[in-house]
């Protein structure tokens, strides 16, 4: 459904005619709200963005002489801009952390313990691989050699190294997932 607002209605809305503004809102709110809800999947946030979109659209209509063509499309564009602004603000804000509740010694100890545990798990899983698989993973991933360098060291073709690396990583993943 394309809603076309007449020039007279748009002029009245620009002048602040509440009856015309209400008609515009009633004709457009449901598809606009559904569009926003589809993007955010949260009722409260969709309601807030819908409200903010109407405020911006009505302010724009008040300040500019716009044709009433495809007002719902214009409103969706404004809604997307509002949504992007909110996402940017959330991204900039990051996660709130109360510094006074964090014990630095405890936090660093937990990170260290987790790293040690992961390293032991990987070493144990690597020990379950055959010698060739271990060598290729160590050369390619741990030491950072290229496929060509690895092929020269192990005496295989580059294609054979790529295939062996893929199979070794698959085997390692299965071991780590417990699918021995």
N, C-alpha and C positions, 0 to 999 in steps of 0.2 A: 504494500500500500504506500503510494507516494502522496504525501501531504503537501498541498500547495497553499500557501497563505497568500491571500489577496493583498494588494498594495494598501488598500484601505485598512484592513485588519492589522497589517504590519505597522502602519502609521499609528493606529490607535494603541497598539501594544507598546510602541516606542514612547508614546505620550503618557503611558502608565495606566491605560484602561484595564482595570483589574478583571473585568468580565472577559475581555479578549485574551488576556494573558492566561486566565483560567481555562479557556477553551483550547488554547494551544497546548497547555500542560496536560489536560485531559486526553487530548488526541494523540499525544506523543509519549506519555510517561511509560506505558506498559512495554512497548517495543524497546524503548531506551533502557529501561530497568532490566529487561531480559538480556539485552546485549551486554550490559555491564556485568550482570550476575554471571553470565557465561564466562566472562574473563576472570573474575575474582573468586567465584565459588564461595562467597561469604555474604549472607544476607545484610548484615549491618554495614559492611564496607560498601556493598552495592548501593544501599540506600544513601549513604553519605556521598558517594561519587555522583549518584543521580542528582541529588540536591545541589551539589557544587556545580554540576554541569548546567543546571537550569539557571543558577545565579550568574554564571559566566556568559551563557547564551543571551539571557535577558539584558545583561549589562552591555554586551556587544551590540544587540539590536537597538538599545537605547542610544548608543554613541555613533553607530554607523548606519548608513542607508543601505540596507541589504535587501536583495530581492527575496521573496519568500520561497523561491524554488528549492526543492529538496531540503527542507528544514531538518527532517530526521537525519539525513546524511551529514549535515553540518553539525548536528547535535552529537552524533556518534564520533565525529572527528574531535570535537571538544572533549567528550568523555574520555577518549583514548589519550588525549593530552593530559587530562587531569590524572588519569591512571598512571601514566608514565612519570609524571611529576611525583606522585606518591611513592612509586617504586624507587625512584632516584633518591628521595629523601630517606627511605628505609635503608637503602644501600649505604648511604653516607653515614647514617647514624650508627649502624652496626649493632652489636649486642651490648646491652647495658650490663656492666659488671661492677659489683660493689667491692672495691679494692680492700676495704677493711675486713671483709669476710673471708678473704683468701689468705691461707697460710703458705707463704712461698716455699718453705722447706717441704711441706707435705705435697704441694703441687708438683714441685720438681722431682721429688722422690717417686711419685706415681708415674710421671712421664718416663723417668729412667727405668722403672720396673717394667712398664709396658714395652719399652724398646728392647730391653733385655729378653723379655718373654717372646716377643716376635722374632728376634734374632735366633733364639734357641729353636723355635718352631721351624724356621726356615732351614737352619743347619741340619736339624733332624730329618726334614723332608728331603733335603739335598742328598743326604747320606743314603737314602732309599733309591735314588736314581742310579742307573748304570754309569760306568766311568765316562763313556763318550758324552752322555747327556750332561753330566756334571761339568766336564771340561768345556763344552760349548756354552753353557749358561755362564760359567765363570769368565770365559774369554769375552763373550759378547756383552753380557749385562754387568757383571762385577767389574771387569777391567776396561770395558768400553771399546774393545777392538772392533773394527769394521768387519763386514762379512768376508771381504777379500783377505784381510789379515788373518782372520780365524781359519779360513779355508787353507791358507798357506801353512799355518801352524799345525793343523790336524791332518793335513794331507788329503783333503777332500775338495770337491768342486763347490763353488759358491751356492749352487742350487741344493746340493746335498746338505750344506751347512744350514741354509734357511729351513729346509724340511726338518732337519734334526733339531734345530732350535724350537720350531713350532711344536714338535712332538714332545720335546723335553719340558717345555712350559706347560703343555697340556697335562703331562704326567705329574709335574710338580703341583699344579692346581688341584688335580684329583687327590694327591696325597694330602695336601693342606686341607681339602674339604672333607677328608676322611673316607674317600672312596677307594682306598688302596686297591 
